């Protein structure tokens, strides 16, 4: 395992029994494609598993913490936490991007800060931790790095960026917003969408995501940042 990943273990206070699982969690497919003789697995299978583990542990947390909430309310709250914008924020807070193993092309095109990649890495890390140490270790990690930042009113302290942006422009008496999907990348099973948000003839922001909705949220977040809004 690399010195960088050992540093991450020390920073998190989590030491993998099987270091290869941690390495796999931070290995992007582009790196595997360039190092086929020495690297055999990327993080996509761990991402798949981590997504399910997150759904379970976040559901469990919300169920126990909010006994008065309905099934529909809990479902909406969970969706606001286990979504790309939230997972990206958690990954960025832990500086996961700097530990990812990337191919040269992906590195040169800004892959290390790409929202979809960061969200995938966070899920893969959860999947790897679950396989290595079980569900309680995942709960401990989330209690330390995710759950404290979740409030019912603020979702995962990340409101709907599109709603925030709409409210901001309305307060300023500005024109209506328009979201445009300007590009679609990747194979059908792994699409990535590029969205732009416009106000009249002015582009306010861009964003990418695994779905059109996620891409629009990212575009709205960038627009809020450019407009000097306090994004929460």
Secondary structure as GFF3:
##gff-version 3
##sequence-region A 1 232
A	DSSP	alpha_helix	3	12	.	.	.	ID=ss1
A	DSSP	alpha_helix	19	25	.	.	.	ID=ss2
A	DSSP	alpha_helix	29	34	.	.	.	ID=ss3
A	DSSP	alpha_helix	44	65	.	.	.	ID=ss4
A	DSSP	alpha_helix	71	81	.	.	.	ID=ss5
A	DSSP	alpha_helix	84	93	.	.	.	ID=ss6
A	DSSP	three_ten_helix	96	99	.	.	.	ID=ss7
A	DSSP	alpha_helix	104	108	.	.	.	ID=ss8
A	DSSP	three_ten_helix	111	113	.	.	.	ID=ss9
A	DSSP	alpha_helix	115	133	.	.	.	ID=ss10
A	DSSP	alpha_helix	135	145	.	.	.	ID=ss11
A	DSSP	three_ten_helix	147	149	.	.	.	ID=ss12
A	DSSP	alpha_helix	161	171	.	.	.	ID=ss13
A	DSSP	beta_strand	177	185	.	.	.	ID=ss14
A	DSSP	three_ten_helix	188	190	.	.	.	ID=ss15
A	DSSP	beta_strand	192	199	.	.	.	ID=ss16
A	DSSP	beta_strand	202	209	.	.	.	ID=ss17
A	DSSP	alpha_helix	212	226	.	.	.	ID=ss18
###
